[in-house]
């Protein structure tokens, strides 16, 4: 997976944006204070303000400058608060509301889903060997399943990685938001026309896009929650709405929670 270096949804990024807003306000306030020094420390009343004492004039000008500085400071505070809006981490946002820990579940993809039939034995081993050679750095916890139809040998690839099987994934869930996870996923898949869809009854987020394959354009979808990262590649599907529906079905049939 490609990991983008800048997570614009993180708490640290939001804090940096807020700090930047304060620094900009300070950068405006400091010159204003310095440039008005002689004006605030006037030596004698001008002809335009007859009958006013020097202390009164100085106090009036100080109040004017302080009002300007207070306005700039208030604007900086408003900006700092408005930009400090970090997105919850995936481990928090995608958790089951009724479970404090990883829910009891079984990860077992269906033998058949619609017209998709799970490949087994030598049929699956051929594709697994190709995948192993092309993706040597794949996550240790990720599992792969291959599906065909009556008319096409390989039409769908399902992958699932869980925090129970992969400590690195558990750490990523605590560090990254859903948005950052999908940025990495779409970038790694070189997906285009990306969009998000209804995730279904389980918590999390679901997104799909188009990718190029040796046989033409295909759809690729991914789902994520606090405990799982799954993908479905659909070689025979180009409609993203249909791809999202099939992904929800694959997820529901594969992630069986008690």
N, C-alpha and C positions, 0 to 999 in steps of 0.2 A: 504493500500500500504506500502511495505517496503521502507524506506528512507535510502539510504546509506549515512554515515556521511561525507565521503570525496568526494567532487566534484572536480575532477582533471581538469575540463574544466573551472573553475571559474577564475575571475580576481584575487582574493586573492591567489589562488593556484599558478597561473602564477607569481604573484609578489613574492611569497615565493620561487619559483624556481629560479627566477632572483636574489633575495637576497642571496640564497644559492650559486649561481655561484660567486657572488662578495665576499662572505665570504671565499670560497675555494681559490680564487685568493689572498685574503689578508693573508690567512693562509700560503700560499707559499711564498709570498713576505716578510713577517716579519722575518722568519728564515733566508732567504737569506741575508737580510740587516744586521741582527745581526751576522751571522756567517762569513761575509766578513769584519767585522769591522777592525780587526787587519791587514788583507791583504790590505785594503784600506788606513789605517793609518801607512803604512810602515815607519820605522825610517831611513833607509838608502837604497840606490839603491843596488840591488843584482849584483852579478858578471855577470849574464846573460844579463844585460842591461847596458853595460859600456857607459859612456859618456852622461848619461841622468841625469838631476837634480832631486832632491827629489820632489819638487813641481810638476814638469812635470809628474813624475811617479805616484804620488798620483792622479793627475787630470785624467791621462789615466785610472787608475784602477777604479776611481769613474764612469767614462763614461761607462766602461764595465759593472759595476754593474747596473747602471741606465738603460742601454740597456736591460739587462736581466729582470729587474723589469718592464720596459715598455712593453716588450713582454708578460710577465705574465698578466699584467693589461689589455692589448689589448685582449688577449685570454679570460679573464674573462668577458670583455664587450661583445665580440662576443657571448659567451655562454649565457650571461644574456639576450641579445636581442633575440637570437634564441629560447629560452625556453619560452619567454613571448608571448604566442599566445593564449589568452583566447578565448573560443567559445562564440559567442553572446548568450544572454539569449533568451529563447523561445518567450517571449513577443516581442522581436525585430526581431528575425530571421524568425518567422512564421507569420508576419503581412502581410495583403494585401497591396501591393504597392500603390494602389489607395485610401486607407483609412487610415486616421490618428487615428480613433477610431474603436471600435468594429463595424463591418459592419452590416447593416440591414439584418436580416435573420430570417428564420423560421426553427426550429429543429423539424422535423416531419418524422420519419422513414416510409418507404414504407409499404403498406399492403401486397405487394408481390414483391419478387425479384427473378426472375428465378423460381426455384421450391420451394423456401422458402416462407412460408405463415405465416404471423403474427398471433400469438395466442392472443386471446382476452377473456374477461369474465372469467369464472371459469377455463378454461384451463390455462390462464396466471396467475391467482391468485394462483394456486397450486405451480407453480415454484417461484413466487414472495415471497410466504410465506417461502419456503425453503431457498431462497437467503437471506431473512431478518434474519433468525435464524443463518445462517452460516457466515454472514458478518455484524455484529452489528456495526462495526466502519466505514461503508462505507460513502463516502462523501455525504453531505447533498444535493449537487446539481446534483449528478449522477442519471441518469434515466436508467431503464433496460427494454428491450423488448425481447420477446422470439419467436422463429420461429420454425415451424415444416414443414414436407413434407407430401405427401400423404401416404408414407410408414413408416414414423418415426415421433413420436409425438414431440420430441425435437431434433433439429439438429443445431440450431444456437442461440447464445445469443449476443445481441447488447447492449452496454452501451455507453452513451454519457454524458460528464460533460462539462459545459460551464462556462466561467468567468462571464457571466451575472447572473447565478444562484448560483455561489459558490465563495465568496470572497477569500476563502483559495486557490482555484485553481488560481485565478488571482495573488495572492501573489507568488505562486510557479512558475508561468510563468515568473515573473520578477526576480526570484532568480535562477532558474535552466535553464540549456541549454537542447537542444534536447537530447544530449548524456546522460546527467544525468537523464532525464525523462525516457529514455528507460532502463537505468541501473536499476532504481527503478521498472519499470514495469516488466521487464524480471525476476528480482529477486523475486518480489512478486508473479508472476505466476509460478515460478520454471520452466521456459522455457529453452529448450536446442535447439541446431542446429539453433540458432538465426541468422537472416540476415535482411538486409534492401532492400527495393524495391522502384520502381518508385511510387511516392506519387500521381501522377495524376495532373490535372490542378490547383487545389488549393494548396497554399503554405503549407509547413510543412515537416514532415518526417513520413514514414511508415515502420514498422518492424514486422516480424513474427517469430514464433518459434513453437516447438512441446511441448506439455504437456501431462501428463498422466491423464486419467479420469477413472472412474469406468468401463466404457465400452471399454477402450483401448486408443490408442494414438490418439490425436486430434491436430488440428492447432489452434493457438491463434495469433491474430494480433492486433496491436495498431497503431493509428495515432495521431499526435499532431501538433498543430499550435499555434498561439498566443492566440487563443480564445477558443480552444477546446481540450479535451482529450477523444478519443474514443477507444473502443475495440470491437473486434468481435471474439467470440469463435465458431469454426466450428467443431462440433462433428463428422460429416461425411466426413471430408476432412483431408488428411495427406500431400498432395502436397502443399508446401509453396508458389509456384508461383500461383497456383490456389487460395489459400487462400488470397494472396495479391490482386489478381484481384477482388475477391468478396468483399474484404474490401474497395477497391476503389469504387466499385459500391454502397455498403451500405453508404459510406460517401457522395458520390455525390447525392444519393437519399434522404439522411437525412438532410444534411446541405445545405439549399436552400438560397442562398444569392442574394440580389437584387443590 
